[in-house]
Amino acid sequence: MSRKKSSVDTNKSKKIGARIRELRKYLGLDQAPFGQFLGLSSNFISDLELGKAPPTMPVLLLIQTRWSISPHQILTGEGFSLENVGKSAPLEDVKESSAPYGDRTGQFLDILHTILNDLDELKRRVTELETRRDLDLAPPAGNALKG
């Protein structure tokens, strides 16, 4: 037996979708690039925004980690604000938000945190190597080409 969505469920889903759309538009992103960041297709982002599909907890936690909007704020609208968007949430705040969802979420966050730290280290190393390469390609001081 299939359960039909009630109008309350549908209304709640649309409000959640509207908050996700508001965030995406505030960031100045189309659905495709926003979806790429979250590992989702643009079609799924569309379904989220229209209230046709619910956001998963990993997606909500990724949004919190990157843009400091908690799953509670997205799901309920309580305290929802774009004021702090762009400021990464401290890992402990994210773990606290995910506590009711079980230990696997905490494991996911630990892995995500490690990946983000590794990416930051990789970016630092690439910048360092590019700087060294640029210095190696520069002509030695005092050796100007004679014309």
C-alpha positions in Angstrom: 0.0 0.0 0.0 1.5 3.3 -1.0 1.2 6.3 1.3 0.2 9.5 -0.4 2.0 12.7 0.8 -0.2 14.9 2.9 -0.6 18.6 2.0 1.4 19.3 5.3 4.3 17.1 4.1 4.2 18.7 0.7 4.1 22.2 2.1 7.1 21.4 4.4 9.1 19.9 1.5 8.4 23.0 -0.6 9.6 25.3 2.3 12.8 23.2 2.7 13.3 23.4 -1.1 12.8 27.2 -1.0 15.5 27.5 1.6 17.9 25.5 -0.5 17.1 27.5 -3.6 17.6 30.7 -1.6 21.0 29.6 -0.5 22.0 28.6 -4.1 20.8 31.9 -5.5 22.6 33.8 -2.7 25.8 32.0 -3.7 25.2 33.1 -7.3 25.2 29.5 -8.6 23.1 27.7 -11.2 21.8 24.3 -10.3 24.6 22.4 -12.0 27.6 23.9 -10.2 25.7 23.8 -6.9 24.9 20.2 -7.5 28.5 19.4 -8.4 29.7 20.8 -5.1 27.2 18.6 -3.3 27.8 15.6 -5.5 24.3 15.8 -6.9 22.9 16.2 -10.4 21.2 19.4 -11.5 18.0 17.4 -11.9 18.1 16.3 -8.2 18.8 19.9 -7.2 15.7 20.9 -9.1 13.7 18.2 -7.3 15.0 19.4 -3.9 14.1 22.9 -4.7 10.6 22.0 -5.8 10.0 19.8 -2.7 9.8 16.6 -4.8 12.8 15.0 -3.0 14.1 15.4 0.6 17.7 16.4 1.2 19.8 13.6 2.8 21.7 14.0 6.0 25.2 13.9 4.3 24.0 16.7 2.0 22.7 18.8 4.9 26.0 18.2 6.8 28.0 19.2 3.8 26.0 22.4 3.5 26.6 23.1 7.2 30.4 22.4 6.9 30.8 24.6 3.9 28.2 27.4 4.5 27.4 27.3 8.2 23.7 26.6 7.8 22.7 23.7 10.1 20.4 20.9 9.1 17.9 22.1 11.7 17.8 25.6 10.1 17.2 24.1 6.6 14.6 21.6 7.8 12.6 23.8 10.1 13.5 27.4 9.0 14.2 28.3 12.7 17.2 30.6 12.7 17.7 30.3 8.9 19.8 33.2 7.8 22.2 33.8 5.0 24.2 36.2 7.1 27.0 33.8 7.9 27.2 32.1 4.6 30.7 31.5 3.4 32.1 31.0 6.8 33.0 27.3 7.4 31.4 25.8 10.5 33.8 24.4 13.2 33.8 20.6 13.0 32.6 20.3 16.6 29.4 22.3 15.8 28.7 20.1 12.8 29.3 16.9 14.9 26.9 18.3 17.6 24.2 18.9 14.9 24.6 15.4 13.6 24.7 13.6 17.0 21.0 12.6 16.8 21.6 10.8 13.5 24.1 8.2 14.9 27.7 7.3 14.9 28.0 6.8 11.1 27.4 10.4 10.6 30.2 11.3 12.9 32.5 8.9 10.9 31.4 10.6 7.7 32.2 14.0 9.2 35.7 12.8 10.3 36.4 11.6 6.8 35.1 14.8 5.3 37.2 16.9 7.6 40.3 14.9 6.7 39.6 15.3 3.0 39.1 19.1 3.4 42.3 19.4 5.3 44.2 17.3 2.7 42.8 19.6 0.0 44.0 22.7 1.8 47.5 21.1 2.2 47.5 20.1 -1.4 46.6 23.7 -2.5 49.4 25.1 -0.3 51.9 22.7 -1.8 50.9 23.5 -5.4 51.2 27.2 -4.7 54.6 26.6 -3.3 55.7 24.5 -6.3 54.4 27.1 -8.7 56.3 29.9 -6.9 59.5 27.8 -7.1 59.0 27.1 -10.8 58.4 30.8 -11.5 61.6 31.7 -9.6 63.5 29.0 -11.6 62.3 30.4 -14.9 63.2 34.0 -14.1 66.5 35.1 -15.6 69.3 35.5 -13.0 69.9 39.0 -11.7 72.5 40.9 -13.6 72.3 38.7 -16.7 70.3 40.9 -18.9 70.2 40.0 -22.6 72.5 42.1 -24.7 71.0 43.5 -27.8 
